[in-house]
Amino acid sequence: MAHLSDDSRGQLLLVAGLALALVFIGLALVVNSAIFTENLASRGETAGADGALAARAATEANAGTAIRQANYYNPSAPVDAFNRSLRNVSTQTEALSATSGTLSNVTYVDHRNGKRVSGAIDRADNDYTVADGAERVPGANGTRGLVFNSSDLPDESTPLVVMANDTTVTGDRNSWRARIWETSGEVHIKTFRNGTTASENRTEHCTVPSSAANRIEVTAGLVNGQPCDALRRNDSGANFWFGNGAGDEYDIEFKNTNGVSGEFEMVAYSDGGLSIPLTTLSDDAIYDAEVRFVYDGPDVWYNTTVRVAPGEPDA
């Protein structure tokens, strides 16, 4: 066996020490990366965090647009269309981020099926059911993108009514109802959220300036682009988001539709139990999707799964 001099032993110990140091640094980077993966949103003061979060927000918005376009233009194969659009989003994101010294990437992970329903608000029946047995997505809602576009809303005497009723009870218990009407220069939304008992019932009313073409984004809580407390959580904390209090499974109905001009659209989660009576107005759709977002910048590495459900209200 060869004998080592004191100098050789010293060099060997130095090399071994450096190797261990590199191992520890590598482990630290892995640990830090894991921390950033889970907690970046609460660490905005960290160098590079703002850029990563801005890139994530842009990716989520672009993926939401890709879902809407896939559902609208490719109802026969929305998932394939979404994946094609997502690859384009990823390519564009990579090209833009490369100019700033960062790398980012977005890839498809999974999706839930849905049904997109759209058509004229005014139908043969004054009152009709849009969806039977809509179910909530775990931890979220089960209906999104419910929008009315109308240039001629009714007056207060016969308002357009949107209802979400718990399928397990009768009457107005466990229900959510929004009345929509227009006066001179204003759109009114009055929402009734009923619980199991009268003491649980809540009401909220909002008004927003009218437009030549009114756009009521029911599940997004917006009227002509402005927040409406009757369609979201109000200043006192009461929850009036669409379907709140209507249980885990509910029916969606429209009332007083005759004479209301314009179109509506919505997407409901479909797990096999959903029924759409307006069969000629419904198509297969993506309800929500998960995408993997990776951001690699000079100061931060961020890797996370993002759920995308454009126009979905809070649960």
PALUM-675054 format. One record per residue (C-alpha): x negated, y, z. Coordinates in steps of 0.1 Angstrom, whole numbers, padded with zeros to 4 digits, always signed. Layout:
// PALUM-675054
XYZ...
END
This chain:
// PALUM-675054
+0000+0000+0000-0014+0034-0009-0023+0058+0019-0011+0094+0018-0033+0122+0028-0019+0149+0052-0015+0172+0022+0004+0146+0002+0026+0139+0032+0034+0176+0035+0042+0178-0002+0065+0148+0001+0083+0162+0031+0087+0195+0013+0102+0178-0018+0125+0157+0004+0136+0188+0022+0144+0207-0010+0164+0177-0023+0184+0176+0009+0190+0214+0007+0203+0210-0028+0226+0183-0017+0240+0204+0011+0245+0234-0013+0263+0212-0037+0286+0199-0009+0292+0235+0002+0302+0245-0033+0326+0215-0035+0342+0224-0002+0344+0261-0011+0360+0252-0045+0386+0231-0027+0394+0260-0003+0398+0284-0033+0420+0259-0050+0445+0259-0021+0441+0294-0006+0430+0318-0033+0463+0337-0032+0456+0348+0004+0419+0357-0003+0423+0386-0027+0394+0404-0011+0370+0377-0023+0349+0388-0053+0365+0375-0085+0398+0365-0068+0418+0393-0083+0407+0383-0118+0416+0347-0112+0450+0356-0098+0457+0380-0127+0447+0353-0152+0470+0328-0134+0500+0352-0136+0494+0358-0173+0492+0321-0179+0525+0315-0160+0542+0343-0180+0529+0329-0213+0539+0293-0204+0574+0306-0195+0577+0322-0229+0566+0290-0245+0593+0271-0227+0620+0296-0237+0609+0294-0274+0607+0256-0274+0642+0253-0260+0656+0279-0285+0638+0270-0317+0632+0233-0312+0661+0217-0293+0655+0183-0310+0620+0180-0296+0614+0208-0270+0585+0190-0252+0565+0186-0284+0570+0222-0293+0561+0234-0258+0528+0214-0259+0519+0230-0292+0526+0264-0279+0507+0256-0247+0476+0246-0267+0478+0279-0285+0481+0297-0251+0450+0279-0239+0430+0287-0270+0439+0324-0268+0432+0325-0231+0398+0308-0236+0389+0333-0264+0398+0363-0243+0382+0352-0211+0349+0343-0228+0344+0380-0237+0344+0388-0200+0320+0360-0189+0347+0338-0175+0363+0305-0187+0399+0295-0182+0420+0267-0195+0456+0256-0193+0470+0221-0199+0503+0203-0197+0510+0181-0166+0547+0172-0164+0582+0186-0170+0618+0180-0159+0646+0176-0185+0675+0201-0187+0704+0212-0209+0706+0245-0225+0741+0259-0230+0748+0290-0251+0776+0306-0270+0804+0332-0270+0817+0343-0236+0853+0345-0249+0866+0310-0257+0900+0295-0263+0905+0289-0226+0904+0320-0204+0889+0299-0176+0865+0271-0183+0838+0249-0168+0802+0252-0181+0786+0225-0161+0798+0196-0138+0775+0183-0112+0745+0206-0115+0719+0194-0090+0691+0214-0073+0655+0207-0080+0638+0197-0048+0627+0229-0031+0641+0251-0058+0673+0258-0077+0689+0238-0105+0701+0265-0128+0680+0292-0145+0681+0317-0173+0719+0324-0168+0723+0356-0188+0753+0375-0202+0748+0400-0231+0780+0421-0235+0789+0455-0250+0825+0453-0236+0829+0442-0200+0864+0441-0185+0877+0465-0159+0881+0458-0122+0916+0444-0125+0905+0413-0145+0867+0410-0139+0846+0383-0154+0840+0358-0127+0810+0334-0124+0814+0306-0099+0793+0279-0083+0813+0255-0062+0801+0227-0040+0814+0194-0055+0819+0178-0021+0845+0203-0008+0877+0219-0020+0888+0255-0021+0863+0284-0018+0843+0268+0010+0806+0264+0002+0809+0285-0029+0792+0314-0046+0813+0338-0068+0802+0370-0086+0828+0394-0101+0815+0415-0130+0832+0446-0144+0825+0480-0159+0838+0515-0151+0829+0547-0168+0791+0546-0170+0785+0518-0144+0783+0480-0143+0796+0465-0110+0787+0432-0094+0805+0420-0063+0794+0386-0049+0811+0365-0023+0791+0338-0006+0813+0315+0014+0802+0290+0040+0820+0262+0057+0837+0286+0081+0849+0322+0077+0822+0335+0101+0796+0324+0075+0812+0343+0046+0792+0373+0032+0799+0399+0005+0776+0422-0014+0783+0449-0041+0759+0467-0064+0763+0492-0093+0739+0498-0121+0741+0523-0150+0758+0509-0181+0741+0503-0214+0754+0501-0249+0745+0464-0247+0747+0453-0211+0724+0425-0201+0733+0407-0168+0705+0383-0158+0725+0365-0131+0698+0340-0120+0670+0366-0122+0689+0391-0101+0688+0419-0127+0714+0441-0144+0701+0461-0174+0666+0454-0161+0673+0468-0126+0674+0448-0094+0709+0441-0081+0713+0432-0044+0745+0413-0051+0724+0388-0072+0694+0385-0049+0683+0389-0012+0697+0423+0000+0680+0448+0024+0694+0431+0055+0680+0397+0044+0713+0381+0033+0707+0357+0004+0729+0363-0027+0708+0345-0052+0729+0325-0077+0745+0294-0061+0733+0301-0026+0755+0282-0001+0771+0260-0028+0754+0228-0017+0729+0205-0034+0754+0197-0062+0777+0222-0077+0800+0230-0106+0796+0262-0127+0827+0279-0140+0836+0311-0158+0869+0329-0153+0887+0358-0171+0866+0354-0202+0892+0363-0228+0885+0397-0244+0849+0398-0230+0826+0404-0260+0791+0390-0263+0771+0358-0256+0759+0338-0227+0731+0313-0221+0717+0291-0193+0696+0261-0186+0706+0235-0160+0685+0207-0146+0696+0173-0159+0687+0141-0140+0714+0120-0157+0744+0131-0136+0749+0165-0152+0779+0169-0175+0784+0197-0200+0820+0199-0211+0811+0224-0239+0793+0196-0258+0790+0216-0291+0772+0244-0272+0746+0223-0255+0711+0210-0265+0683+0191-0248+0659+0214-0231+0630+0217-0207+0642+0228-0172+0608+0234-0157+0572+0223-0163+0539+0220-0145+0506+0231-0160+0471+0228-0148+0452+0261-0147+0415+0262-0143+0395+0295-0140+0357+0295-0138+0343+0330-0132+0309+0344-0120+0321+0345-0084+0350+0321-0081+0362+0288-0094+0399+0282-0092+0418+0250-0101+0456+0247-0094+0489+0233-0107+0515+0260-0116+0552+0253-0118+0569+0273-0145+0607+0278-0145+0615+0312-0163+0646+0330-0149+0651+0306-0119+0665+0322-0087+0653+0315-0053+0668+0283-0037
END
